[in-house]
Amino acid sequence: MFEVVKILYRELHYQILKRNPQIANDEKKFRKQLKNAVSIKRNVAIQSIAFIFFGIMMAIGLSFSDDKTYIVAMLSSLALIPFIFSLYVTTVQSSYVVSLGLFEPMKALPIRIGALYLSELLIIDQIPALAIILPSIAVVISKYPLNGILVLLWVFVGMLAGHALGLIIYSAFGLRINYRKSRSGSLKNFLKILAIFAFMGLFYGVSYMQGYIQEHSEKVAALIGRYSIAYPFTISSIFDPKKSVVMLLLYIMVFIPLYQLALKRVWSGILEPTLVSEKVKTSKFRASFGGKVFALMLKDLKIIFRKTAMITGFLMPIYVLLPQILMAIKSGNLSLTRATYFLFTLGVFAIPGADAVLKVEGKVLDFLNSLPLTKREYALSKALSMSVIPILFSGLILVLAIYYDPKALILFPYMFLLPLNASFLTMAYFFHYEGIELGIPEFNIGHMIVLMILVGVLFGIITLPLFLLSYPFEYFVSFGISLVSLGILYRLL
Amino acid sequence: MIEVENLTKKFGDKVAVDGISFRVHDGEIYGLLGPNGSGKSTTMKILAGILKPTSGKVLVEEINVAKNPIEVKKIVGYVPETPILYESLTPSELFNFVGSIRGIPKEKLEERVNYFVKAFGIEEYLEQFIGTLSFGTQQKVSLITALLHDPKVLIVDEAMNGLDPKSARILRELLLEFKNEGKSIIFSTHILSLAEIICDRIGVIYQGKIIAEGTIEELKEKAHEESLEDVFLKLTESKDEIAHIVQALKESL
């Protein structure tokens, strides 16, 4: 049975990788990542290593404490992560399994295929989440063996519950594949983006959680007491083993039938997809377009925002700056200097967006090449596309800065000038300096470092007046320099 | 009018197209036939301005493709063998995109898109993501994008692939209509019976070289064969090979 699951796993991860334009369009990167992605051992190990780092962080905190309230509070909070991971992975991977038609080639073969293959396939990707709690469980087992084992059992039950609920959610909402451009599709993408951010923010979350529980263990204990029959708060029962075992059995009695039922439903959906009869409205085409560069830019943004895999790098500036901005807001102070620093940092972080906007073309390059487009129009559109997020985010920072200090209004031109300077320089580097034709230049970490240095030097020149002149002339001169550099870079494109 | 003189294209050491010459006149459908890997698609991509020739001269409506590919792209409609389009866009969005790039006036774009969309019967797919459409429907979308700007020259590389009989017939009629309007059409296909019906002249390309050229009757006469299929198989040295393979298969089964 495992042989079949192994093949399915390889195919699933191969297809997922192939659908990620940032990897699929880079032959070297694709081959490198493929090696790990299609191997169960390697993939699980790599992901587990990523999680175990946070797991050890939490376990260290636990190893120094004998306070049972604190231990229970920490374990309850941690146990939530494998549960959510299980729920998320089941829902998302199920949708891949169905949309990729993973079981289709097997239907014609004389082998017994069953729902358990599907379940086993989905569970493999949930294993790494265990790494976040296993170090803490090991610490608890070393101090209280029986209670520690109970925690382990609760985590397994939690994952079973997450898996079962994931299957239920998928069978209720996901089996109808939405082919049409719709609001629900955008919502799904937005949720995926949030999930990516949540994963990226795990470090902040874990540190915050540790601090919060340490400071408010009484409050947390009261909360756990109030909801002690709901997972993950049920973990509080580990120091009353009899009660814990009874509750464990109750959970198993509820979730195993639920799991079987949901799995059966998802499986029958895979075997015989139900065609949802939707009255197809034959629409008439309505033209709505602007210039060449605008059309190229709009196309890039639409594709990026519809492909979750691409958006992560594109939103990098938000991820880098958000904690600092939140801290500034928390302290109730966003000075003109600080806001200026944020705008410059955002400008620099326009660079990683180049990867997404360049790889958007992927294998469609021949099609694009058949259109009457000049290299300059192409490069200009790419530069504008990669500036969009930094410009929008700069606008948000500006509004905040003006709220704290109306004088910050003077920074308005930076909102556009800085991201545009960074993006124009990036594209000039590829299409002028490296002389690449209309196509996808290679964008690796080396290019990123070179570009960061170049943009750093340019921004250094732009900031120079801020150190030498007095307010407000310093800003006017700085804007002047950025305008001139933008003009030069535009000509270089 | 398309004029190709001594065209060569190399990919590293590999010679894909080896000094070929031919002409496609106004109001003519020229069939470029050849087995897989013979250099058809490479030739067509060069004519469309997508690839640069290694040497030789290619003029499309008297514009040198190597020197001015953008001007050529303005007047050429190119339909590739496999429709590789932006999967995350809808056909509607793609038509708008192409319309903007080609600077087609709004009214004209609406009129042409709605005409072709209706002709190929894809009205219900206009708002679906291209990646979710069947191969045939994607091929139709690809075809429409190539026809939107009313090109003077049409380069069609095995575009009948995946088309249902009705759409294939419509495309055939469209090509004949374009020919009557005086447009130059270069067309490649593996469906030799179709080539026999619509092509005015045929060039057989094999291992990067044009090994025969003429009207269908001329080719049949030269090769002493009854059908275009036999002419093609004889010229590409496949006839004896096929006989051997069939014999071997019969013996082994």
Chai-1 contact restraints between the chains, C-beta under 6 A:
chainA,res_idxA,chainB,res_idxB,connection_type,confidence,min_distance_angstrom,max_distance_angstrom,comment,restraint_id
A,Y179,B,Q128,contact,1.0,0.0,6.0,A-B,restraint_1
A,Y179,B,T132,contact,1.0,0.0,6.0,A-B,restraint_2
A,R180,B,E127,contact,1.0,0.0,6.0,A-B,restraint_3
A,R180,B,Q128,contact,1.0,0.0,6.0,A-B,restraint_4
A,K181,B,T90,contact,1.0,0.0,6.0,A-B,restraint_5
A,K181,B,E127,contact,1.0,0.0,6.0,A-B,restraint_6
A,V280,B,E124,contact,1.0,0.0,6.0,A-B,restraint_7
A,T282,B,E123,contact,1.0,0.0,6.0,A-B,restraint_8
A,T282,B,E124,contact,1.0,0.0,6.0,A-B,restraint_9
A,S283,B,L126,contact,1.0,0.0,6.0,A-B,restraint_10
A,S283,B,E127,contact,1.0,0.0,6.0,A-B,restraint_11
A,K284,B,N114,contact,1.0,0.0,6.0,A-B,restraint_12
A,F285,B,S92,contact,1.0,0.0,6.0,A-B,restraint_13
A,F285,B,V113,contact,1.0,0.0,6.0,A-B,restraint_14
A,F285,B,N114,contact,1.0,0.0,6.0,A-B,restraint_15
A,A287,B,G99,contact,1.0,0.0,6.0,A-B,restraint_16
A,A287,B,K106,contact,1.0,0.0,6.0,A-B,restraint_17
A,A287,B,L109,contact,1.0,0.0,6.0,A-B,restraint_18
A,A287,B,E110,contact,1.0,0.0,6.0,A-B,restraint_19
A,F289,B,N96,contact,1.0,0.0,6.0,A-B,restraint_20
A,F289,B,G99,contact,1.0,0.0,6.0,A-B,restraint_21
A,F289,B,S100,contact,1.0,0.0,6.0,A-B,restraint_22
A,K292,B,I101,contact,1.0,0.0,6.0,A-B,restraint_23
A,A295,B,F97,contact,1.0,0.0,6.0,A-B,restraint_24
A,A295,B,S100,contact,1.0,0.0,6.0,A-B,restraint_25
A,A295,B,I101,contact,1.0,0.0,6.0,A-B,restraint_26
A,K299,B,F97,contact,1.0,0.0,6.0,A-B,restraint_27
A,I303,B,S88,contact,1.0,0.0,6.0,A-B,restraint_28
A,R306,B,S88,contact,1.0,0.0,6.0,A-B,restraint_29
A,K307,B,S88,contact,1.0,0.0,6.0,A-B,restraint_30
A,K363,B,I84,contact,1.0,0.0,6.0,A-B,restraint_31
A,V364,B,I84,contact,1.0,0.0,6.0,A-B,restraint_32
A,V364,B,Y86,contact,1.0,0.0,6.0,A-B,restraint_33
A,D366,B,I50,contact,1.0,0.0,6.0,A-B,restraint_34
A,N369,B,I50,contact,1.0,0.0,6.0,A-B,restraint_35
A,S370,B,A48,contact,1.0,0.0,6.0,A-B,restraint_36
A,S370,B,I50,contact,1.0,0.0,6.0,A-B,restraint_37
A,S370,B,Y78,contact,1.0,0.0,6.0,A-B,restraint_38
A,L371,B,I101,contact,1.0,0.0,6.0,A-B,restraint_39
A,P372,B,I70,contact,1.0,0.0,6.0,A-B,restraint_40
A,P372,B,K73,contact,1.0,0.0,6.0,A-B,restraint_41
A,P372,B,K74,contact,1.0,0.0,6.0,A-B,restraint_42
